[in-house]
Amino acid sequence: MTTPPPAVLPHAAPVTLPPPPRPRVGPVPVASRAVAPDVARGLALLGIAIANAVVHLAGGAVGLGLRPVDSSTLDRTVDGVVSLLVDRRTMPMFALLYGYGIGVVVRRRAAAWVPWPACRADLLRRAALLVAFGVAHVLLLFEGDILGAYGLTGLLAVAFVRASDRALLVTSATVLVASGVVGGAMNGAIVLQEVFLGEPFVIPVEESPLAALATRALSGLFGAPLGAFIALPLVLLGMWGARRSVLERPADHVRLLRRTAVVGLAVSVVGAAPFATAVARLRDPSTGDAIGSAILHEVTGAAGGVAFAALVGWVVAARGTTTATLGPVGRALRAVGTRSLTCYLLQSVLFVLPLAAWAGGLGRDMGSAQVVAWAVGVWLVTVAVAVALEAAGRRGPAEWLYRRLVYGRSTASPSAAVTDGQPAPEARPLSG
């Protein structure tokens, strides 16, 4: 005889299950970082140091490219070479690599199933931190800061993270032309003062620290939005490249890298030649010629920046270079590239404190050749610092602070955190 079931089943005490761990993506271990992007950043910082060098000459009459009017033959030669190969070429390269980094961040979070709202918040936080670093950099040291501009660009780029490839490329090309015209026209318009007033533009010398601070703040206020506008097309192109892991798996894209390097360098050099010859005082351009040459120089500089990055990827692929097979030079460049924020800020310290009129004042007695030599020396010092930090197994202090602010005191538990220690799964669409 069986017992009939009770008319009312007893209620069990409710059990509260813990929520599943939220997926988090920790910093990429240094040993797992791709070779080409870091080596390219290390080289780009040399170009940035050389390109920024002329800004640290203390005052005086200047012409195209902010180059001193009263200069020696050697100085004019150096000005021409820098304008041909470096100016408006290495900054786009760095912007491209910044965009590539954004794309890698997005891809890793998609692979970890991080919801889009969380990913978006992470990207916005990273960009906002860069803006904050840039503001501090401007107020303390250097009005030509790029961190604030790149941070603003990063805020804009979030809107394009889930855009199609076509939208990325079309927007990049459109903004490139517009920003090139604006930036180039502003660079070439420096000749207008000489045309209308009969005398060249003179950069004021700020010997008072407070006056210099006010000048830097005003320059940064207007310069950062313009810099963001100019950097945006390269950042979007870098995001497009990251979707294909072009620089992380360069062996899979050798033809693209080779073609981009060869064609891009040719376009860059040909496009820079009219402006560079005018800067070197090999010819005396009319006002329209000067402005047109400056615009061409600005627009084709993007091709040069992309080409330099592609060249690094091509060489890495051709040599089959890995982190284990890097030579001494490659390891040094990679050490700088993995500490690019620290090395960039250290450049300003080594430029501004000795050379600025309100500080050491050595810049007032230098010419273009001397200050470019100083720039190479500054870069070599940052290489030595980066190599020493690499040997000690330490990140740069700026990277440490940035990652601390991005990731907090610690990353998630091993079960929830995702790093690049193992190959990441195929990226999944970010939804949410």
N, C-alpha and C positions, 0 to 999 in steps of 0.2 A: 504494500500500500504506500503510495507516494504522498508526500506532504504538499498541499497546494501552495503556490507562490503567494506571498502576501499581497493584499490589495494595493498597498502603497509601498513602493521601494524606499528603503532608507536613503537619505541624502548623505553622501560623503562630504567631508570637509573640503572646501575649494583649495586647489593647489595652484599657487602662483608660480608660473615658470619664468625663469630669468630671460630677459630679452636676448636674442642672439647678438654676439659681439659685432659691433659696427666695424665694417672693414676700414682699415687705415693703411696708408702707404707711407712707409718710413723713408728716410734719406737713402739714396743709392750708395752702397759701399764703394769706396774709392777704387778698389780693385776690380769692380764690376762695371765701371764706367767705360763707355765706348772711347776708342783712341782718337778718332778724327776730330770730333767736336772740341775736345779739350786741347789738342795740339793747335787747332785753328784759333781758339781763344788766346792761347799763349802768343801766337804770331800777331794776332789782331792788336793785342796790347802794345806791341812794339810800334805798330803803325799809329795807334792812338797817341802814344807818347810823342812821336815825331810830328804828327799833325797838330797837336796842342802846343808844341814848343814855341811857335811864333807868338802865341798869346802872352807868353811870359816875358817878352821883351818890354822893358819899361818905357812906354810912351814913345813919342816921336811921330813924324809924318809918315803915313802909310798909303799904299796904293792897292791895286787888286790883290785879293787874297790876304789882306792885312799885312802885306810884306813892306818892310821899310823902304822908303823912296831913296834915301841916301845910303846906298850900300855898295860894297865892293863887288868886283867881278866874281869872286868866289861865292859871296853871299847870293848874288843873283843866280848863279849856276845851281846852287843848292835849292833856292826857292823854286826854280823851274823843275828840277827833278822831283822834289817833294810834291809839287802841284800835279805833275804828270802821273806819278805812281802811288801817292799816298793820300793826299787831300781828297775828301769826299769818296774815298775808296775803302778805307779800313773801318770807318764808322758804319757804313752799310753792312759790311761783313759781320760786325759785332751785333747789329740789329737782327740780321738773318739768324745768327746763332741764338740770340735771345728768343726769337720766335720759334726756333727749332726746339729749344728747351721747354717752351710752353706746350708744344705739341707732344713732347715726350711725357710731360706731367699728365696731360689728358689721356694719353694712350695707356699709361700704367694704371690710372684710376679706372679706366673703362675695363681693363683686364681684371681688376680686382672687384668688379661689380659695385663700385662706389656710385651711389645715385647722383644724377646730374646736379641737383641743388647743392649737395655737399661738395662736389667737384667745383662748381661755379664759385661757391663761397671760398674755397681754398685758393683758386686763381685770383679772386679779387683781393684776398688778404695778402697774397704774395706781391701783387702789383702795388697795393697801398703801402706795403713795407718799403718797396723800392722808392716810392715817392718820398717817404719819410727819410730814408737814407740820403736821397738827393737833396732834400731841403737842408739837412744838416751839413752836407758837403758844401752847398752853396754858401750858407751862412758862415761856415768856419773857414773855408779855404778858396774854392774855385767857382767862378761864375759860369764856366764852360761845362758844367756837370752834365752827364748824360743819364744818370740814374733816374732822376725825376722824370725826364722825357720818356725813358723806357717804361717807367712805372705807369705813366699816363697812357702810353701805347698799350701796355698790358691790360689796363682797364677797358680800353676800347676793343681789344682783341677778343675779350670774353664773348662779345656779341657774335663773333665769327667762328667760335669753336665748333658748332654743329652745322656750319654752312657747308654747302657742297664744294667740291674741288673747283668747279667752274666759277662759283661765286667768289672763292678766295682769289683765284687768278685774275678774274676780271676786275675785282675791286683793287687788287694790288697794282695792276697795270694802270688803272684810271687814276688812282691816288698818286702813283709814281710820277706821272706826267704833270699833274697839278702841283704837287709839292716841289718837283724839280723846277718848274717855272717860278714858283714863289721864292724858293730858297736861292736859286740862281740869280734871279732878278735883284734880290736884296744884296747878294754878294757883289754883283756887278755894279750896283747903283752907287758904290762908294766913289766912283769916278765923277759923279754928278757935281759934287762940291767943287772939284777942281774946274769943271766946265763953267759953272755959274759964278763962283766966287774967285776963281783964279788962283786958288791955293789948295794943296792936298789936305785930306782929312788928317787931323792930329788926334791921336789917342791921349786923353788926359792922364796925367800921372797922379795917383792917389797915394800920398805919403801918410795920411792919417788913417789909422786902423778903422775908426768909426766911419769915415767917408768911404773907405774901401768896402766896408760891410754894407753900407747903403747902396753903393753901386752894384755890388754882387746881388743883393736882394732884388733890385729892380731888374737887372739882367736876367736873373733866374725866373722872375715872374712872367716875363715876355718870352724868354728863350725856351722854357720847358714845353709850352704848348706847340710852338713852332717845331721844336725838335721831335715831338711826338708825331706831328703831321708828316714830317719827313721820314721818320723811322717806320711808320705804319705799313707801307707796302712791303718792306723787307721782312718785317715781323710776320705778316700774313704769308709771304712766300716761304719763310722758315717753317711755319705751321704745316703748310702743304708738304714740304719735304719730310717732316717728321712722321706724317701719316704713312710714308713709304719706307721709313728707316734708312733714308738715303745715306746719311753719314754714319749710322751705326752698322750698316751692312754694305759698305761701299763696294765690295766685290760683286754684289748683285746689280750694281748700277754703274759699272765701269764706263759703258758707252755714253751714258747721260753725263757723267762727271767729266769725262774727257772732252766731249763736245762743248759743254758749258764752260770749262776752263779755257779752251782755245779760243772760242768765239767771244766769250765775255772779256777776256784780256785784250783781244784785238779791238773790240768796240770801246773798251775803257781807254786805251792808249790813244786811239784815233780821236775820240771825243774830247780827251783832255788836252790834246796838242795845241789848239788855238789859245786856250786860256793859259796854259803853261808857258808858251812862248811870250805871251804878253806879260805875265808875271816876271819872267826872266829878263824883261826889257829887250828882247830880241826884235820886237816890233811895237809900234805905238798905235793901239787900236782906237777907232772912233768910239763915241759913247754907245752907239747901237751895237757895234762890234763887241765892245767889252761886255755889255749886258747879255748879248746873244751867246758869246763864248762861255760866260759864267753859267748860263742856263744849260748849255750843252754839257759843260763840265759836271754839273750837278746830276743831270739825268743819267749820263753814261757812267757816273760813279757807281750807281747801283749794279751795273753789269760787272764792274771791276770787283765790287765786294762779293758778289755771288761767285765770280770766277775764282777768287782767291780761296774761298771755302771749298769750292769744287776741286781745285788743284790739290789741296791737302787730302781730301777724300780719295782722289785719283792716285796720289803717291802711296797712301796707306794701302789701298787695294792692290796696286801694282807690286808692292814689296811684300804683301801678305803680312803687314805689321800687326802685332798684337801687343798687349801690355807686357807680355813676357819677352818679346823680341825687340822692344824699343831700345835704341842706342842711347848714349849719354845725352845727346842734343834733344832727341825726342822725349826722353824722360824729363829733362829740364823744362821743355815747352809744356809738357803735360802737367807738371807740377804747378806752373804758372796758371794754366788753364783751369785747373781744379780749384784754384784760389784766386780767380779773376777779380772778385769783388775786393778782396784785401789788396791785391797788387794794383788795381786801379786807384784805390784811395791812397795807397802809399805813394804812387806817382805824384799826386797832388802835394803831399807833404814835402817830397823831395824837390819839387818844382817851386812851390809857392814860398816856403819859408826862406830859402836862400835867395830867390830871384825877385820876389815882389818888392815894389818900391816901399810898401808899408812894413816890410819885414827886413830881410837881408839886403835888398837893394842891388844885388849883383846883376840883375837883368838890364839895368840902364847902360852898362858898358859892353853889352854883347851884341854881336851881329847874328844873322841867320845861321851861318855855318857853325858858329860856336854853340848856339842854343840847341841846334839839332844834335851836335855831338853830346851836349849835356843830356838830351833826351835819351840817346842810346845808352849813356851811362846810367841814367835813372832806371831804364828798363833792365839793365844787367843787374843792378842792385836788387830789384824785385825778383829777378830770377834766382839770385843767391838766397834771398829770404825764403822763397817758395821751395827751393831744393832742401834747405835746412829743415823747414817744417815737414816736408815729405820724409826726410830721413828720420825725423822724430816721431813720425806717424800721427801728425796733428793737422787739423784743418787750419785755415787762416782764421784769425780772430773775427773778421767781418763775416765770414761764412758761418762760424760758430754762432755768432749773435743772430744772424738771419735765420738759421735753421732752428735755433732755440725759440725764436718768435713765431716761426711757421708751425713747428711740430710740438712745441711745448717741452716740458722737462724730460719726457720720455715718449717713445713711440709705443704703439699697442703691443700686446702680448704676441709671442711668435705665431700663435694660431690665427691671430687676426691681422697681423701686419704683413705687408707685402713689400719685398725689396727686389732688386734686380740681381740677387745672388744666383737665381736660377732663371732660365729663359722664361719670359712672360708668355702666357697663353695669348692666343689671337685676341686682339682688342674687340670688345663688344660695344655696340652703340650705347651711349649714355642716355638714359631715359629717366624720367621722373616727372 
